[in-house]
Amino acid sequence: MSGIAPSALRELPERGIPFALIARDAQTVELLVGDVVDVDLLADIPLKDAAGSPREVLALVPYRQVRERGFECHDDGAPLRCLVVTEHSALPRAEVLAQLPSAPIPLAEAGFDIADEEYADIVRRVIADEIGRGEGANFVIRRDFTARVASDPVVAALTWFRALLEHERGAYWTFAIVTEGHIAVGASPEAHVSATGGVVTMNPISGTFRHPAGGATVETLSAFLESTKETEELFMVVDEELKMMSAVCSDGGRITGPHLKEMSRLTHTEYVLRGSSRLDPRDILRETMFAPTVTGSPMQNACTVISRNERTPRGYYSGVAALFTPRAEAADGEPTHDLDAPILIRTAYLEDGRLRVPVGATLVRHSDPYGEVSETHGKAAGVLGAIGAVPRDAAAVAPSADAIDEDAPAPAPRRLADDPGVAALLNSRNARLASFWLNPQDAAPGGPFAGRRALVVDAEDRFTTMLAHQLRHLGLEVRIAAWNEVSDADLDDAELLVSGPGPGDPRDPASPRMRRMREVVRRRRAAGAPLLAVCLSHQILADSLGIDLAPLERPHQGLQHTVDVFGEPASIGFYNTFTARVAPGTTRAGEAEVSADAASGDVYALRGPAFASVQGHLESILSRDGMATLERLVAHALSPVTA
């Protein structure tokens, strides 16, 4: 790192050069200076110069980049902007604070672009028309706090960055990124994905506790931790990010946590996921676009739901700031760069004199519309309070640079996570989770189905990546194919065909996806070839057996139930809005044995000659008995059919 003096910060507004300030620890601020290059695709991020030498790049990745994965979005043309770093200095934090401007930046015409009542109506519509019709488990719908800013934009950026350093705590990155025509200043609590020395880490954060006046207490925080809605919201995003980890990591990913992320105005709950990968960090970033905590689940359909319910493009909100740093030593075939990529949330954007602070709420089946309105206020206040746009809670204010005694030890903030009662509440959550994902995921050689092959058909829910990972642990050689890419020859050649889950109404005659998934199930049954059907495909199989399909009175999105699966109790996670249903007490439907709820008749599993199915997601972290049940159903599907 070259040496740039802290005093140079005073000259940045006049120099007119692109730069970034990043604080990733409590002692240091990094200053990055370089040249700006806008590119079209993640693969175009220029990690090497013309001579082939690795170089450092900071990339602002907009939400519209999801188009690379074929997902839908409002396309605003926001560039994939790369700061190709020519100078990188580490500066003492206290010296940086002393050089940054502090005069308040006046705001005018401030307020949300969508009124509270109107946003509450959007929440109701998403719960009823999207979650209620099986489009997914949860969705994040945003609105923007906006204002006019007459001050010099670079001065405003430096002022806000200073204020965030002083008044916001617990951030993963605090940053100011200044390029021509665009400024981003934020304090992101969440590392979306990092890759260091072949170890990939994701950090799903969900559940938002807005601190009451005077600050959080053990009592108020405990009530939040006991909330079913907040707990299930976190489990759902962990499931969604494990789908991504299973796609990019050979060992699937291991969960540690949960932890508290304590910030000045808000506290979140979080897990950490880790796995191993040899992929190029740009490929890792592409496969993990973007965090379910700011989009929803399943990811592909969440993008469609966002397009239906948000009126304007997202810009960089819910994208990432991705720092690609050359590795000192990289063996042949290994990635040449490490990656550190926080999510672009809790961020203020300034363009053409207009300030925009986008905030979203995670909507689930039992969201309270006015509670979600309050959550967006709390998230916006976390940024606006730190930059001085709204009053700050005195309890959250840190000392200014002038008041710091560098020789005195820094006072340790009170950590509520250290309270025994809070720690016990956090730890109790893991009792509900599958040990498979809490333990190391190195696949052992062999397995009960070693030497057998499976093809998993993906119906637009990447739970299939987790399912494939579990099948590999059972010894199978597994390939995944999308519903609209798999050929009839592929279906016929598969030794075991796993027809996967997906969003939507299985009864929809107009859906090309539903028509193809019905054909997948029909073709395998007609051939008498081994078939395992999961969730949506379980419903399609049931329909082919003459079993009625019906919407549930209340969606089972992210619910854990202990159900009977052919005489054995199994704790399984459910993500379904529709169900196959028989008359209570029914045990057979044609050639199929039925395992159903004794009271409602909801069908949990089916099995017959060369086929088996399950309504729940055995691969979910909520499925404590998932692996054992999966092994039983696969064994049945692969067992020889007797006359």
C-alpha positions as CSV (number, residue, x, y, z in Angstrom):
1,M,0.0,0.0,0.0
2,S,1.4,3.4,-1.0
3,G,1.5,6.2,1.5
4,I,-1.1,9.0,1.1
5,A,-1.2,11.4,4.0
6,P,-4.5,11.9,5.8
7,S,-4.2,15.6,5.0
8,A,-4.8,14.7,1.4
9,L,-8.4,14.1,2.3
10,R,-9.0,17.8,2.5
11,E,-8.0,18.1,-1.2
12,L,-10.4,15.5,-2.6
13,P,-13.3,17.8,-3.4
14,E,-11.1,20.0,-5.5
15,R,-9.1,17.2,-7.2
16,G,-12.2,15.7,-8.9
17,I,-10.7,12.2,-8.9
18,P,-12.6,9.0,-8.3
19,F,-11.9,7.5,-4.8
20,A,-13.3,5.3,-2.1
21,L,-13.0,5.4,1.7
22,I,-13.6,2.1,3.5
23,A,-13.5,1.3,7.2
24,R,-13.4,-2.4,7.9
25,D,-12.0,-2.3,11.4
26,A,-12.0,0.1,14.4
27,Q,-8.5,1.5,13.8
28,T,-8.1,2.0,10.1
29,V,-9.7,3.8,7.1
30,E,-8.6,2.6,3.6
31,L,-8.3,5.2,0.8
32,L,-8.5,3.8,-2.7
33,V,-7.8,6.0,-5.7
34,G,-7.9,4.9,-9.3
35,D,-9.5,5.0,-12.7
36,V,-13.1,4.2,-13.5
37,V,-14.1,1.6,-16.0
38,D,-17.8,0.6,-16.7
39,V,-18.3,-3.0,-17.9
40,D,-21.3,-5.0,-19.0
41,L,-20.8,-8.4,-17.3
42,L,-19.2,-9.6,-14.1
43,A,-16.8,-11.6,-16.2
44,D,-15.6,-8.3,-17.7
45,I,-14.4,-6.9,-14.4
46,P,-10.7,-6.2,-15.3
47,L,-8.8,-8.2,-12.7
48,K,-5.6,-8.2,-14.8
49,D,-3.8,-5.5,-16.8
50,A,-2.7,-5.7,-20.4
51,A,0.4,-7.6,-19.4
52,G,-1.6,-10.1,-17.4
53,S,-0.6,-8.9,-14.0
54,P,-3.3,-9.0,-11.3
55,R,-4.7,-5.7,-10.1
56,E,-7.1,-4.6,-7.4
57,V,-10.6,-3.6,-8.4
58,L,-13.5,-2.2,-6.4
59,A,-16.8,-2.9,-8.3
60,L,-20.2,-1.4,-7.6
61,V,-22.6,-4.1,-8.8
62,P,-26.1,-2.9,-9.5
63,Y,-29.3,-4.9,-8.9
64,R,-29.9,-5.1,-12.7
65,Q,-27.0,-7.5,-12.9
66,V,-29.4,-10.3,-12.0
67,R,-30.2,-10.3,-15.8
68,E,-26.9,-12.3,-16.1
69,R,-28.8,-15.2,-14.4
70,G,-31.8,-14.7,-16.6
71,F,-33.9,-13.1,-13.8
72,E,-36.4,-10.3,-14.3
73,C,-35.8,-6.7,-13.2
74,H,-36.7,-3.1,-13.9
75,D,-33.6,-2.1,-16.0
76,D,-32.4,1.4,-15.2
77,G,-29.1,1.0,-17.0
78,A,-27.1,1.5,-13.8
79,P,-23.5,0.7,-14.8
80,L,-21.4,-2.1,-13.4
81,R,-18.8,0.5,-12.2
82,C,-15.2,-0.6,-11.5
83,L,-12.6,1.5,-9.7
84,V,-9.3,0.1,-10.9
85,V,-7.1,0.9,-8.0
86,T,-3.8,2.7,-8.6
87,E,-3.2,3.7,-5.0
88,H,-4.3,2.0,-1.8
89,S,-3.4,3.5,1.6
90,A,-4.3,2.5,5.2
91,L,-4.8,5.6,7.4
92,P,-5.3,5.9,11.1
93,R,-9.0,6.3,11.8
94,A,-8.6,9.2,14.3
95,E,-6.5,11.2,11.9
96,V,-9.0,10.6,9.1
97,L,-11.8,11.9,11.3
98,A,-9.8,15.0,12.1
99,Q,-9.5,15.8,8.4
100,L,-13.1,15.3,7.3
101,P,-15.7,18.1,7.2
102,S,-18.4,18.1,9.9
103,A,-20.8,20.9,9.1
104,P,-24.3,19.6,8.7
105,I,-25.6,19.0,5.2
106,P,-29.1,20.6,4.9
107,L,-31.8,18.5,3.3
108,A,-34.9,19.8,1.6
109,E,-38.2,18.2,0.4
110,A,-37.4,15.2,2.5
111,G,-39.8,12.2,2.9
112,F,-40.6,8.7,1.6
113,D,-41.6,8.3,-2.0
114,I,-44.4,6.0,-1.0
115,A,-46.7,7.0,1.8
116,D,-47.1,4.8,4.9
117,E,-50.6,3.7,4.1
118,E,-49.8,3.0,0.5
119,Y,-46.8,0.9,1.5
120,A,-49.0,-1.0,4.0
121,D,-51.4,-1.8,1.1
122,I,-48.5,-3.1,-1.0
123,V,-47.6,-5.4,2.0
124,R,-51.1,-6.7,2.1
125,R,-51.2,-7.4,-1.6
126,V,-47.9,-9.3,-1.6
127,I,-49.0,-11.5,1.3
128,A,-52.4,-12.2,-0.4
129,D,-51.4,-12.4,-4.1
130,E,-47.8,-13.6,-4.0
131,I,-47.2,-15.6,-0.9
132,G,-50.8,-16.6,-0.7
133,R,-50.7,-18.1,-4.2
134,G,-47.5,-20.0,-3.8
135,E,-45.0,-17.6,-5.5
136,G,-42.5,-17.9,-2.6
137,A,-41.8,-17.9,1.1
138,N,-40.7,-14.3,1.6
139,F,-40.2,-11.1,-0.5
140,V,-38.4,-7.9,0.2
141,I,-40.2,-4.8,-1.1
142,R,-38.5,-1.5,-0.9
143,R,-39.4,2.2,-0.7
144,D,-37.1,5.2,-0.8
145,F,-36.5,8.1,1.5
146,T,-35.6,11.0,-0.7
147,A,-34.4,14.6,-0.3
148,R,-32.8,17.5,-2.2
149,V,-29.2,18.4,-1.4
150,A,-27.7,21.7,-2.5
151,S,-24.3,21.2,-1.0
152,D,-21.2,20.1,-3.0
153,P,-21.7,16.4,-3.5
154,V,-18.1,15.4,-2.5
155,V,-18.2,17.5,0.6
156,A,-21.6,15.9,1.4
157,A,-20.1,12.4,0.9
158,L,-17.1,13.2,3.2
159,T,-19.3,14.7,5.8
160,W,-21.7,11.8,5.9
161,F,-18.8,9.3,5.9
162,R,-17.4,11.1,9.0
163,A,-20.8,11.0,10.7
164,L,-21.2,7.3,10.1
165,L,-17.7,6.6,11.5
166,E,-18.6,8.6,14.6
167,H,-22.2,7.5,15.2
168,E,-22.8,4.1,13.6
169,R,-21.3,1.0,15.3
170,G,-21.4,-2.7,14.3
171,A,-21.1,-2.1,10.5
172,Y,-19.3,-4.7,8.4
173,W,-18.2,-1.9,6.0
174,T,-18.5,1.8,6.4
175,F,-17.8,3.5,3.1
176,A,-17.9,6.4,0.7
177,I,-17.5,5.6,-3.0
178,V,-17.2,8.7,-5.2
179,T,-17.2,8.5,-9.0
180,E,-18.4,11.0,-11.6
181,G,-22.1,11.5,-11.4
182,H,-22.6,9.0,-8.6
183,I,-21.9,8.8,-4.8
184,A,-22.6,6.0,-2.4
185,V,-22.1,6.4,1.4
186,G,-23.2,3.7,3.8
187,A,-22.7,1.5,6.8
188,S,-23.6,-2.0,5.6
189,P,-24.1,-4.5,8.4
190,E,-23.9,-7.5,6.2
191,A,-21.2,-9.3,4.3
192,H,-22.9,-10.9,1.4
193,V,-20.1,-13.1,0.3
194,S,-16.3,-13.3,0.7
195,A,-13.7,-15.7,-0.7
196,T,-10.3,-15.8,1.0
197,G,-7.8,-18.5,0.2
198,G,-10.5,-20.7,-1.2
199,V,-12.8,-20.4,1.8
200,V,-16.2,-18.9,0.9
201,T,-18.2,-17.2,3.6
202,M,-21.7,-15.9,3.6
203,N,-23.4,-14.0,6.4
204,P,-27.2,-14.1,6.3
205,I,-28.7,-11.5,8.5
206,S,-32.4,-11.1,9.2
207,G,-34.8,-10.1,11.8
208,T,-34.7,-6.4,12.8
209,F,-35.1,-5.1,16.3
210,R,-35.6,-1.3,16.4
211,H,-34.1,0.0,19.6
212,P,-36.6,1.9,21.8
213,A,-35.8,5.4,23.1
214,G,-32.9,5.2,25.5
215,G,-31.5,2.1,23.9
216,A,-32.0,-1.7,23.9
217,T,-32.3,-3.7,27.1
218,V,-32.2,-7.4,27.8
219,E,-36.0,-7.4,28.4
220,T,-36.9,-5.7,25.1
221,L,-34.3,-7.7,23.1
222,S,-35.5,-11.0,24.7
223,A,-39.1,-10.3,23.5
224,F,-37.7,-9.8,20.0
225,L,-35.7,-13.1,20.1
226,E,-38.8,-15.0,21.2
227,S,-40.8,-13.7,18.1
228,T,-41.8,-16.6,15.9
229,K,-41.9,-14.2,12.9
230,E,-38.4,-13.0,13.4
231,T,-37.0,-16.5,14.0
232,E,-38.7,-18.0,10.9
233,E,-37.6,-15.1,8.8
234,L,-33.9,-15.8,9.7
235,F,-34.3,-19.6,9.0
236,M,-35.7,-18.9,5.6
237,V,-32.9,-16.7,4.5
238,V,-30.3,-19.2,5.8
239,D,-32.0,-21.9,3.7
240,E,-31.8,-19.6,0.7
241,E,-28.2,-18.8,1.1
242,L,-27.3,-22.5,1.7
243,K,-28.8,-23.0,-1.8
244,M,-26.1,-20.6,-3.1
245,M,-23.3,-22.1,-1.0
246,S,-24.2,-25.6,-2.3
247,A,-23.9,-24.3,-5.8
248,V,-20.4,-22.8,-5.4
249,C,-18.8,-24.9,-2.7
250,S,-17.8,-28.6,-3.1
251,D,-18.5,-29.2,0.6
252,G,-21.9,-27.5,0.6
253,G,-21.5,-25.2,3.5
254,R,-21.6,-25.4,7.3
255,I,-23.6,-23.2,9.6
256,T,-22.3,-21.5,12.7
257,G,-24.3,-19.2,15.0
258,P,-26.7,-17.6,15.6
259,H,-25.1,-14.3,16.6
260,L,-26.4,-10.8,17.3
261,K,-25.4,-8.0,15.0
262,E,-25.7,-5.0,17.4
263,M,-25.7,-1.6,15.7
264,S,-26.5,1.9,17.0
265,R,-30.3,2.0,16.3
266,L,-30.9,-1.6,15.3
267,T,-30.0,-5.2,16.3
268,H,-30.2,-8.1,13.9
269,T,-29.8,-11.9,14.2
270,E,-27.3,-13.7,11.9
271,Y,-25.6,-16.9,11.0
272,V,-22.3,-17.5,9.2
273,L,-22.0,-20.1,6.4
274,R,-18.6,-21.4,5.3
275,G,-17.4,-23.7,2.5
276,S,-14.6,-24.4,0.1
277,S,-14.4,-23.4,-3.6
278,R,-11.9,-23.1,-6.4
279,L,-14.1,-20.9,-8.5
280,D,-13.1,-17.5,-9.9
281,P,-14.4,-14.9,-7.4
282,R,-16.4,-13.3,-10.3
283,D,-18.2,-16.7,-10.8
284,I,-18.9,-16.9,-7.1
285,L,-20.4,-13.5,-7.2
286,R,-22.6,-14.3,-10.2
287,E,-23.9,-17.5,-8.6
288,T,-24.8,-15.7,-5.4
289,M,-26.6,-12.7,-6.9
290,F,-28.2,-11.5,-4.7
291,A,-28.8,-11.9,-1.0
292,P,-32.3,-13.3,-0.1
293,T,-32.3,-10.8,2.8
294,V,-32.9,-8.1,0.3
295,T,-34.8,-10.0,-2.4
296,G,-36.7,-13.0,-1.2
297,S,-37.1,-16.7,-1.7
298,P,-36.9,-18.5,-4.1
299,M,-34.5,-16.1,-5.7
300,Q,-35.6,-16.2,-9.3
301,N,-39.3,-15.8,-8.6
302,A,-38.5,-13.1,-6.0
303,C,-37.0,-11.0,-8.8
304,T,-40.3,-11.4,-10.7
305,V,-42.4,-10.5,-7.7
306,I,-40.2,-7.4,-7.1
307,S,-40.8,-6.3,-10.6
308,R,-44.5,-6.7,-10.2
309,N,-44.7,-4.8,-6.9
310,E,-41.9,-2.1,-7.0
311,R,-42.6,0.8,-9.3
312,T,-39.1,2.0,-10.0
313,P,-35.7,0.4,-10.6
314,R,-33.5,-0.4,-7.6
315,G,-30.3,1.1,-8.9
316,Y,-27.5,-0.3,-6.6
317,Y,-29.8,-1.1,-3.7
318,S,-29.4,-4.8,-2.8
319,G,-26.4,-5.1,-5.1
320,V,-22.9,-5.3,-3.7
321,A,-19.7,-3.4,-3.4
322,A,-17.1,-6.0,-4.4
323,L,-13.4,-5.6,-3.6
324,F,-11.2,-7.9,-5.6
325,T,-7.7,-8.1,-4.0
326,P,-4.8,-10.0,-5.7
327,R,-3.6,-12.9,-3.6
328,A,0.1,-12.9,-2.6
329,E,0.5,-16.5,-3.5
330,A,-1.9,-18.5,-5.7
331,A,-1.1,-21.9,-7.0
332,D,-1.9,-23.0,-10.5
333,G,-5.6,-23.4,-11.0
334,E,-6.4,-21.4,-7.9
335,P,-8.2,-18.0,-8.0
336,T,-5.8,-15.1,-8.4
337,H,-7.9,-12.8,-6.2
338,D,-9.7,-12.8,-2.9
339,L,-13.2,-11.2,-2.7
340,D,-14.9,-9.1,0.0
341,A,-18.4,-8.0,-1.0
342,P,-20.9,-6.4,1.5
343,I,-24.5,-5.9,0.5
344,L,-25.4,-2.4,-0.6
345,I,-28.0,-1.6,2.2
346,R,-28.1,1.1,4.8
347,T,-26.6,3.3,2.1
348,A,-27.3,6.8,0.9
349,Y,-27.0,7.6,-2.8
350,L,-26.5,11.1,-4.2
351,E,-27.0,11.8,-7.9
352,D,-27.8,15.2,-9.5
353,G,-28.5,16.8,-6.1
354,R,-31.0,14.1,-5.1
355,L,-30.4,12.0,-2.0
356,R,-32.0,8.5,-2.0
357,V,-32.0,6.1,1.0
358,P,-33.7,2.8,-0.2
359,V,-35.0,0.5,2.6
360,G,-37.0,-2.7,2.5
361,A,-38.9,-5.0,4.8
362,T,-39.0,-8.8,4.5
363,L,-42.6,-9.9,4.0
364,V,-43.6,-13.3,5.2
365,R,-47.0,-15.0,5.6
366,H,-47.8,-13.5,9.0
367,S,-46.3,-10.0,8.4
368,D,-48.2,-7.1,10.0
369,P,-48.4,-4.4,7.4
370,Y,-47.9,-1.6,9.9
371,G,-45.1,-3.4,11.5
372,E,-43.3,-3.6,8.2
373,V,-44.0,0.2,7.7
374,S,-42.3,0.7,11.1
375,E,-39.4,-1.5,10.0
376,T,-38.7,0.7,7.0
377,H,-38.8,3.8,9.2
378,G,-36.3,2.1,11.6
379,K,-33.9,1.2,8.8
380,A,-34.0,4.6,7.2
381,A,-33.4,6.2,10.6
382,G,-30.3,4.0,11.0
383,V,-28.7,5.9,8.1
384,L,-30.5,9.3,8.5
385,G,-29.7,9.6,12.2
386,A,-26.1,8.8,11.6
387,I,-25.7,11.5,8.9
388,G,-27.7,14.0,10.9
389,A,-30.9,14.1,9.0
390,V,-33.0,13.0,12.0
391,P,-32.3,13.4,15.7
392,R,-29.9,10.8,17.1
393,D,-30.5,8.8,20.2
394,A,-28.0,10.2,22.7
395,A,-27.2,6.7,24.0
396,A,-25.9,5.8,20.5
397,V,-23.6,8.8,20.0
398,A,-19.9,8.0,20.0
399,P,-17.3,10.7,21.0
400,S,-16.0,13.0,18.3
401,A,-12.5,12.9,17.1
402,D,-11.6,16.0,19.2
403,A,-12.7,14.2,22.4
404,I,-10.7,11.0,21.8
405,D,-7.8,10.4,24.3
406,E,-5.6,8.2,22.2
407,D,-3.7,7.0,25.2
408,A,-6.8,5.9,27.1
409,P,-8.3,2.5,26.5
410,A,-11.5,2.6,24.4
411,P,-14.5,1.9,26.5
412,A,-16.1,-1.5,25.6
413,P,-19.7,-1.1,24.5
414,R,-22.2,-3.1,26.4
415,R,-22.9,-6.2,24.5
416,L,-26.4,-7.6,25.1
417,A,-25.2,-10.9,23.5
418,D,-23.1,-11.5,26.6
419,D,-26.2,-11.7,28.8
420,P,-26.8,-15.3,29.8
421,G,-30.5,-15.1,29.1
422,V,-30.0,-13.6,25.6
423,A,-27.3,-16.2,24.8
424,A,-29.6,-19.0,25.9
425,L,-32.4,-17.7,23.6
426,L,-30.0,-17.6,20.7
427,N,-28.5,-21.0,21.3
428,S,-32.0,-22.6,21.7
429,R,-32.7,-21.9,18.0
430,N,-30.2,-24.5,16.8
431,A,-32.2,-27.3,18.6
432,R,-34.7,-26.9,15.7
433,L,-32.1,-27.3,13.0
434,A,-30.8,-30.2,11.0
435,S,-27.4,-31.5,12.4
436,F,-26.4,-32.2,8.8
437,W,-25.9,-28.5,8.1
438,L,-24.4,-27.7,11.5
439,N,-21.6,-30.2,11.1
440,P,-18.6,-30.3,8.6
441,Q,-19.7,-31.2,5.1
442,D,-16.7,-33.2,3.8
443,A,-18.3,-36.0,1.8
444,A,-17.2,-39.4,2.9
445,P,-16.4,-42.0,0.2
446,G,-19.0,-44.6,-0.5
447,G,-22.5,-44.3,0.9
448,P,-25.5,-46.5,0.6
449,F,-26.0,-45.7,-3.1
450,A,-22.4,-45.5,-4.3
451,G,-22.1,-46.0,-8.0
452,R,-25.7,-44.9,-8.8
453,R,-26.6,-41.9,-10.8
454,A,-29.3,-39.2,-10.3
455,L,-30.6,-36.4,-12.4
456,V,-32.3,-33.5,-10.5
457,V,-34.8,-31.4,-12.5
458,D,-34.9,-27.8,-11.2
459,A,-38.3,-26.1,-11.4
460,E,-36.9,-22.7,-10.5
461,D,-36.1,-23.3,-6.9
462,R,-32.4,-23.8,-6.1
463,F,-33.3,-26.0,-3.1
464,T,-32.2,-28.5,-5.7
465,T,-28.5,-27.6,-5.1
466,M,-28.9,-28.5,-1.4
467,L,-30.8,-31.7,-2.4
468,A,-28.1,-32.6,-4.8
469,H,-25.5,-32.1,-2.1
470,Q,-27.3,-34.5,0.2
471,L,-27.7,-37.1,-2.5
472,R,-24.0,-37.0,-3.1
473,H,-23.5,-37.7,0.6
474,L,-25.6,-40.8,0.1
475,G,-23.1,-41.9,-2.6
476,L,-25.0,-40.9,-5.8
477,E,-23.4,-39.1,-8.7
478,V,-25.7,-36.1,-9.3
479,R,-26.4,-33.7,-12.1
480,I,-28.8,-30.8,-12.0
481,A,-30.8,-29.7,-15.1
482,A,-33.3,-26.8,-15.5
483,W,-36.9,-27.7,-16.4
484,N,-36.7,-25.8,-19.7
485,E,-33.3,-27.3,-20.7
486,V,-33.6,-31.0,-19.8
487,S,-34.3,-33.2,-22.8
488,D,-36.6,-36.3,-23.0
489,A,-33.4,-38.3,-23.7
490,D,-31.9,-37.0,-20.4
491,L,-35.1,-38.0,-18.5
492,D,-35.0,-41.5,-20.0
493,D,-31.3,-42.0,-19.4
494,A,-31.4,-41.1,-15.7
495,E,-31.0,-44.0,-13.3
496,L,-32.9,-42.0,-10.6
497,L,-34.9,-39.0,-11.7
498,V,-35.5,-36.4,-8.9
499,S,-38.3,-34.1,-10.0
500,G,-37.7,-30.9,-7.9
501,P,-39.5,-28.1,-6.2
502,G,-40.6,-24.8,-7.5
503,P,-43.0,-21.9,-6.9
504,G,-46.5,-21.4,-8.3
505,D,-49.8,-23.2,-8.6
506,P,-49.4,-26.8,-9.7
507,R,-52.9,-26.6,-11.3
508,D,-52.1,-23.7,-13.6
509,P,-52.7,-25.0,-17.2
510,A,-51.2,-21.9,-18.8
511,S,-47.7,-22.2,-17.2
512,P,-45.1,-23.7,-19.5
513,R,-43.1,-24.8,-16.4
514,M,-46.1,-26.7,-14.9
515,R,-46.8,-28.4,-18.2
516,R,-43.2,-29.5,-18.5
517,M,-43.0,-30.7,-14.9
518,R,-46.2,-32.7,-15.4
519,E,-44.6,-34.3,-18.5
520,V,-41.5,-35.1,-16.5
521,V,-43.5,-37.0,-13.9
522,R,-45.8,-38.7,-16.5
523,R,-42.9,-39.9,-18.6
524,R,-41.0,-41.5,-15.7
525,R,-44.2,-43.2,-14.3
526,A,-45.1,-44.5,-17.8
527,A,-41.6,-46.0,-18.1
528,G,-41.7,-47.5,-14.6
529,A,-38.4,-45.8,-14.0
530,P,-37.2,-44.7,-10.5
531,L,-38.7,-41.4,-9.5
532,L,-38.4,-39.2,-6.5
533,A,-40.8,-36.1,-6.5
534,V,-40.3,-33.2,-4.1
535,C,-42.8,-30.5,-3.0
536,L,-44.3,-29.1,-6.3
537,S,-43.5,-32.3,-8.1
538,H,-45.0,-34.3,-5.2
539,Q,-48.3,-32.3,-5.8
540,I,-48.0,-33.0,-9.6
541,L,-47.5,-36.8,-8.9
542,A,-50.5,-36.8,-6.5
543,D,-52.6,-35.1,-9.2
544,S,-51.6,-37.8,-11.7
545,L,-52.9,-40.4,-9.2
546,G,-56.3,-38.7,-9.0
547,I,-55.7,-37.0,-5.6
548,D,-57.2,-33.6,-5.3
549,L,-55.0,-30.5,-5.0
550,A,-56.1,-27.5,-2.9
551,P,-54.6,-24.2,-1.5
552,L,-53.9,-24.3,2.2
553,E,-55.9,-22.0,4.4
554,R,-52.6,-20.4,5.5
555,P,-49.3,-21.0,3.6
556,H,-46.8,-23.3,5.1
557,Q,-43.7,-21.2,4.2
558,G,-40.8,-21.9,6.5
559,L,-42.8,-24.1,8.9
560,Q,-41.4,-27.1,10.8
561,H,-43.7,-30.0,11.5
562,T,-43.3,-33.5,12.8
563,V,-45.3,-35.8,10.5
564,D,-45.8,-39.5,10.0
565,V,-43.9,-40.8,6.9
566,F,-44.9,-44.4,6.5
567,G,-44.9,-45.3,10.1
568,E,-42.0,-43.2,11.3
569,P,-42.2,-39.7,12.7
570,A,-40.1,-37.1,10.9
571,S,-39.3,-33.5,11.7
572,I,-39.5,-31.8,8.3
573,G,-39.4,-28.2,7.0
574,F,-42.3,-27.2,4.7
575,Y,-42.5,-24.4,2.1
576,N,-45.8,-25.0,0.4
577,T,-49.0,-23.0,-0.3
578,F,-50.8,-25.9,-2.0
579,T,-51.3,-29.4,-0.8
580,A,-52.5,-32.8,-2.1
581,R,-55.5,-33.8,0.1
582,V,-57.4,-37.1,0.6
583,A,-60.2,-38.0,2.9
584,P,-59.0,-38.5,6.5
585,G,-58.0,-42.1,7.0
586,T,-57.2,-42.8,3.4
587,T,-54.1,-45.0,3.1
588,R,-54.1,-45.8,-0.6
589,A,-54.7,-44.0,-3.9
590,G,-54.6,-46.4,-6.8
591,E,-51.1,-48.1,-6.8
592,A,-49.8,-45.6,-4.3
593,E,-49.5,-45.9,-0.5
594,V,-50.5,-42.6,1.1
595,S,-49.0,-41.0,4.2
596,A,-51.4,-38.2,5.2
597,D,-52.5,-36.1,8.2
598,A,-55.0,-38.0,10.2
599,A,-57.2,-34.9,10.7
600,S,-56.9,-32.8,7.5
601,G,-56.0,-35.5,5.0
602,D,-53.1,-33.4,3.7
603,V,-50.7,-35.8,2.0
604,Y,-47.1,-35.7,3.3
605,A,-45.7,-38.6,1.2
606,L,-46.5,-41.1,-1.4
607,R,-44.8,-44.3,-2.5
608,G,-45.5,-46.9,-5.1
609,P,-43.8,-49.1,-7.7
610,A,-40.5,-47.3,-8.5
611,F,-41.6,-44.0,-7.1
612,A,-41.7,-42.0,-3.9
613,S,-42.5,-38.4,-3.1
614,V,-42.5,-36.0,-0.2
615,Q,-44.3,-32.6,0.3
616,G,-41.6,-31.2,2.7
617,H,-38.1,-30.1,1.9
618,L,-35.8,-32.8,3.3
619,E,-32.8,-30.7,2.4
620,S,-34.0,-27.7,4.5
621,I,-32.2,-26.7,7.7
622,L,-35.6,-27.1,9.3
623,S,-35.6,-30.9,8.5
624,R,-34.0,-32.5,11.5
625,D,-34.9,-35.9,10.1
626,G,-34.2,-34.9,6.5
627,M,-31.3,-37.1,5.6
628,A,-32.7,-40.3,7.2
629,T,-36.1,-39.7,5.4
630,L,-34.3,-39.0,2.1
631,E,-32.4,-42.2,2.3
632,R,-35.6,-44.2,3.0
633,L,-37.4,-42.7,0.0
634,V,-34.5,-43.0,-2.4
635,A,-34.0,-46.7,-1.4
636,H,-37.7,-47.3,-2.1
637,A,-37.6,-45.6,-5.5
638,L,-34.5,-47.6,-6.5
639,S,-35.7,-50.9,-5.2
640,P,-36.6,-53.5,-7.8
641,V,-40.3,-53.6,-8.7
642,T,-41.9,-57.0,-7.9
643,A,-44.7,-58.4,-9.8
